[in-house]
Amino acid sequence: LRLLEDDGADVTYHDPFVAELDEDGYHLESVELTDEALSGADAVVILTDHSGFDYGRVVEQARVLIDARHVAPRPAGQGGSLGWIVKG
């Protein structure tokens, strides 16, 4: 978090199981996962594979998506085993 914010990034997150996060002197609170939050982000990173998320909606709304958990549906023609979806 420190490296991202030191480079000027505005970091937010959503996790229904972690309402607040304190990391390396930074305090963050989970934000609501809205279409506006997804489409307004420069990049969306999936780091957990919670059930109950509409990952298809995340793929549709995100401008750039990095799926580190292999849970999001892949766009047609995109394969690979790394779990990365790049849009943009």
PyMOL CGO cylinders between C-alpha atoms (Angstrom):
from pymol import cmd
from pymol.cgo import CYLINDER

trace = [
    CYLINDER, 0.00, 0.00, 0.00, 2.76, 2.41, 0.89, 0.3, 1, 1, 1, 1, 1, 1,
    CYLINDER, 2.76, 2.41, 0.89, 4.47, 1.99, -2.49, 0.3, 1, 1, 1, 1, 1, 1,
    CYLINDER, 4.47, 1.99, -2.49, 1.24, 2.55, -4.39, 0.3, 1, 1, 1, 1, 1, 1,
    CYLINDER, 1.24, 2.55, -4.39, 0.24, 5.59, -2.37, 0.3, 1, 1, 1, 1, 1, 1,
    CYLINDER, 0.24, 5.59, -2.37, 3.78, 7.01, -2.45, 0.3, 1, 1, 1, 1, 1, 1,
    CYLINDER, 3.78, 7.01, -2.45, 3.46, 6.92, -6.25, 0.3, 1, 1, 1, 1, 1, 1,
    CYLINDER, 3.46, 6.92, -6.25, 0.20, 8.87, -6.04, 0.3, 1, 1, 1, 1, 1, 1,
    CYLINDER, 0.20, 8.87, -6.04, -2.30, 6.01, -6.24, 0.3, 1, 1, 1, 1, 1, 1,
    CYLINDER, -2.30, 6.01, -6.24, -5.68, 6.36, -4.56, 0.3, 1, 1, 1, 1, 1, 1,
    CYLINDER, -5.68, 6.36, -4.56, -6.15, 2.85, -3.13, 0.3, 1, 1, 1, 1, 1, 1,
    CYLINDER, -6.15, 2.85, -3.13, -9.58, 1.53, -2.18, 0.3, 1, 1, 1, 1, 1, 1,
    CYLINDER, -9.58, 1.53, -2.18, -10.83, -1.99, -1.56, 0.3, 1, 1, 1, 1, 1, 1,
    CYLINDER, -10.83, -1.99, -1.56, -13.99, -3.99, -1.05, 0.3, 1, 1, 1, 1, 1, 1,
    CYLINDER, -13.99, -3.99, -1.05, -14.21, -7.06, 1.16, 0.3, 1, 1, 1, 1, 1, 1,
    CYLINDER, -14.21, -7.06, 1.16, -17.41, -8.11, 2.93, 0.3, 1, 1, 1, 1, 1, 1,
    CYLINDER, -17.41, -8.11, 2.93, -15.35, -9.91, 5.59, 0.3, 1, 1, 1, 1, 1, 1,
    CYLINDER, -15.35, -9.91, 5.59, -12.77, -7.17, 6.32, 0.3, 1, 1, 1, 1, 1, 1,
    CYLINDER, -12.77, -7.17, 6.32, -14.45, -3.85, 7.12, 0.3, 1, 1, 1, 1, 1, 1,
    CYLINDER, -14.45, -3.85, 7.12, -11.21, -2.04, 7.97, 0.3, 1, 1, 1, 1, 1, 1,
    CYLINDER, -11.21, -2.04, 7.97, -7.58, -2.58, 7.10, 0.3, 1, 1, 1, 1, 1, 1,
    CYLINDER, -7.58, -2.58, 7.10, -4.54, -1.19, 8.93, 0.3, 1, 1, 1, 1, 1, 1,
    CYLINDER, -4.54, -1.19, 8.93, -1.34, -1.82, 7.02, 0.3, 1, 1, 1, 1, 1, 1,
    CYLINDER, -1.34, -1.82, 7.02, 2.05, -0.17, 7.42, 0.3, 1, 1, 1, 1, 1, 1,
    CYLINDER, 2.05, -0.17, 7.42, 0.61, 3.00, 8.92, 0.3, 1, 1, 1, 1, 1, 1,
    CYLINDER, 0.61, 3.00, 8.92, -2.30, 3.27, 6.48, 0.3, 1, 1, 1, 1, 1, 1,
    CYLINDER, -2.30, 3.27, 6.48, -5.93, 2.91, 7.46, 0.3, 1, 1, 1, 1, 1, 1,
    CYLINDER, -5.93, 2.91, 7.46, -8.53, 1.94, 4.85, 0.3, 1, 1, 1, 1, 1, 1,
    CYLINDER, -8.53, 1.94, 4.85, -12.22, 1.13, 5.09, 0.3, 1, 1, 1, 1, 1, 1,
    CYLINDER, -12.22, 1.13, 5.09, -14.00, -1.22, 2.72, 0.3, 1, 1, 1, 1, 1, 1,
    CYLINDER, -14.00, -1.22, 2.72, -16.03, 0.64, 0.07, 0.3, 1, 1, 1, 1, 1, 1,
    CYLINDER, -16.03, 0.64, 0.07, -19.29, -0.45, -1.52, 0.3, 1, 1, 1, 1, 1, 1,
    CYLINDER, -19.29, -0.45, -1.52, -18.73, -2.42, -4.74, 0.3, 1, 1, 1, 1, 1, 1,
    CYLINDER, -18.73, -2.42, -4.74, -20.76, -0.30, -7.15, 0.3, 1, 1, 1, 1, 1, 1,
    CYLINDER, -20.76, -0.30, -7.15, -20.63, -0.04, -10.93, 0.3, 1, 1, 1, 1, 1, 1,
    CYLINDER, -20.63, -0.04, -10.93, -19.34, 3.51, -10.46, 0.3, 1, 1, 1, 1, 1, 1,
    CYLINDER, -19.34, 3.51, -10.46, -16.50, 2.36, -8.19, 0.3, 1, 1, 1, 1, 1, 1,
    CYLINDER, -16.50, 2.36, -8.19, -15.51, -0.37, -10.65, 0.3, 1, 1, 1, 1, 1, 1,
    CYLINDER, -15.51, -0.37, -10.65, -15.69, 1.73, -13.81, 0.3, 1, 1, 1, 1, 1, 1,
    CYLINDER, -15.69, 1.73, -13.81, -14.05, 4.73, -12.13, 0.3, 1, 1, 1, 1, 1, 1,
    CYLINDER, -14.05, 4.73, -12.13, -10.97, 2.80, -11.02, 0.3, 1, 1, 1, 1, 1, 1,
    CYLINDER, -10.97, 2.80, -11.02, -7.84, 2.88, -13.18, 0.3, 1, 1, 1, 1, 1, 1,
    CYLINDER, -7.84, 2.88, -13.18, -7.39, -0.81, -12.34, 0.3, 1, 1, 1, 1, 1, 1,
    CYLINDER, -7.39, -0.81, -12.34, -9.27, -3.49, -10.40, 0.3, 1, 1, 1, 1, 1, 1,
    CYLINDER, -9.27, -3.49, -10.40, -7.34, -6.35, -8.79, 0.3, 1, 1, 1, 1, 1, 1,
    CYLINDER, -7.34, -6.35, -8.79, -9.04, -9.53, -7.57, 0.3, 1, 1, 1, 1, 1, 1,
    CYLINDER, -9.04, -9.53, -7.57, -7.02, -10.92, -4.66, 0.3, 1, 1, 1, 1, 1, 1,
    CYLINDER, -7.02, -10.92, -4.66, -9.58, -13.21, -3.01, 0.3, 1, 1, 1, 1, 1, 1,
    CYLINDER, -9.58, -13.21, -3.01, -12.08, -15.71, -4.38, 0.3, 1, 1, 1, 1, 1, 1,
    CYLINDER, -12.08, -15.71, -4.38, -15.10, -15.04, -2.20, 0.3, 1, 1, 1, 1, 1, 1,
    CYLINDER, -15.10, -15.04, -2.20, -18.30, -16.71, -3.33, 0.3, 1, 1, 1, 1, 1, 1,
    CYLINDER, -18.30, -16.71, -3.33, -21.29, -14.49, -3.90, 0.3, 1, 1, 1, 1, 1, 1,
    CYLINDER, -21.29, -14.49, -3.90, -19.57, -11.92, -6.12, 0.3, 1, 1, 1, 1, 1, 1,
    CYLINDER, -19.57, -11.92, -6.12, -20.82, -11.26, -9.63, 0.3, 1, 1, 1, 1, 1, 1,
    CYLINDER, -20.82, -11.26, -9.63, -17.40, -11.52, -11.26, 0.3, 1, 1, 1, 1, 1, 1,
    CYLINDER, -17.40, -11.52, -11.26, -18.99, -11.12, -14.69, 0.3, 1, 1, 1, 1, 1, 1,
    CYLINDER, -18.99, -11.12, -14.69, -20.12, -7.64, -13.64, 0.3, 1, 1, 1, 1, 1, 1,
    CYLINDER, -20.12, -7.64, -13.64, -16.60, -6.87, -12.42, 0.3, 1, 1, 1, 1, 1, 1,
    CYLINDER, -16.60, -6.87, -12.42, -15.20, -7.87, -15.84, 0.3, 1, 1, 1, 1, 1, 1,
    CYLINDER, -15.20, -7.87, -15.84, -17.81, -5.73, -17.63, 0.3, 1, 1, 1, 1, 1, 1,
    CYLINDER, -17.81, -5.73, -17.63, -17.28, -2.62, -15.49, 0.3, 1, 1, 1, 1, 1, 1,
    CYLINDER, -17.28, -2.62, -15.49, -13.51, -2.61, -14.92, 0.3, 1, 1, 1, 1, 1, 1,
    CYLINDER, -13.51, -2.61, -14.92, -11.32, -0.73, -17.40, 0.3, 1, 1, 1, 1, 1, 1,
    CYLINDER, -11.32, -0.73, -17.40, -8.30, -2.86, -16.44, 0.3, 1, 1, 1, 1, 1, 1,
    CYLINDER, -8.30, -2.86, -16.44, -8.66, -6.08, -14.48, 0.3, 1, 1, 1, 1, 1, 1,
    CYLINDER, -8.66, -6.08, -14.48, -6.01, -8.26, -12.89, 0.3, 1, 1, 1, 1, 1, 1,
    CYLINDER, -6.01, -8.26, -12.89, -7.50, -11.55, -11.68, 0.3, 1, 1, 1, 1, 1, 1,
    CYLINDER, -7.50, -11.55, -11.68, -4.93, -13.13, -9.38, 0.3, 1, 1, 1, 1, 1, 1,
    CYLINDER, -4.93, -13.13, -9.38, -7.40, -15.81, -8.19, 0.3, 1, 1, 1, 1, 1, 1,
    CYLINDER, -7.40, -15.81, -8.19, -8.67, -17.19, -11.54, 0.3, 1, 1, 1, 1, 1, 1,
    CYLINDER, -8.67, -17.19, -11.54, -12.32, -16.50, -10.67, 0.3, 1, 1, 1, 1, 1, 1,
    CYLINDER, -12.32, -16.50, -10.67, -13.48, -14.01, -13.31, 0.3, 1, 1, 1, 1, 1, 1,
    CYLINDER, -13.48, -14.01, -13.31, -14.98, -15.24, -16.59, 0.3, 1, 1, 1, 1, 1, 1,
    CYLINDER, -14.98, -15.24, -16.59, -12.50, -14.80, -19.42, 0.3, 1, 1, 1, 1, 1, 1,
    CYLINDER, -12.50, -14.80, -19.42, -13.36, -12.71, -22.48, 0.3, 1, 1, 1, 1, 1, 1,
    CYLINDER, -13.36, -12.71, -22.48, -13.72, -14.77, -25.66, 0.3, 1, 1, 1, 1, 1, 1,
    CYLINDER, -13.72, -14.77, -25.66, -10.39, -15.85, -27.08, 0.3, 1, 1, 1, 1, 1, 1,
    CYLINDER, -10.39, -15.85, -27.08, -8.38, -15.19, -23.94, 0.3, 1, 1, 1, 1, 1, 1,
    CYLINDER, -8.38, -15.19, -23.94, -6.70, -18.21, -22.43, 0.3, 1, 1, 1, 1, 1, 1,
    CYLINDER, -6.70, -18.21, -22.43, -3.68, -18.65, -20.27, 0.3, 1, 1, 1, 1, 1, 1,
    CYLINDER, -3.68, -18.65, -20.27, -3.08, -20.00, -16.82, 0.3, 1, 1, 1, 1, 1, 1,
    CYLINDER, -3.08, -20.00, -16.82, -1.81, -16.91, -15.02, 0.3, 1, 1, 1, 1, 1, 1,
    CYLINDER, -1.81, -16.91, -15.02, -5.25, -15.57, -14.18, 0.3, 1, 1, 1, 1, 1, 1,
    CYLINDER, -5.25, -15.57, -14.18, -4.67, -12.15, -15.71, 0.3, 1, 1, 1, 1, 1, 1,
    CYLINDER, -4.67, -12.15, -15.71, -7.34, -10.37, -17.70, 0.3, 1, 1, 1, 1, 1, 1,
    CYLINDER, -7.34, -10.37, -17.70, -6.18, -7.20, -19.36, 0.3, 1, 1, 1, 1, 1, 1,
    CYLINDER, -6.18, -7.20, -19.36, -8.72, -4.83, -20.82, 0.3, 1, 1, 1, 1, 1, 1,
    CYLINDER, -8.72, -4.83, -20.82, -8.29, -1.36, -22.11, 0.3, 1, 1, 1, 1, 1, 1,
]
cmd.load_cgo(trace, "trace")
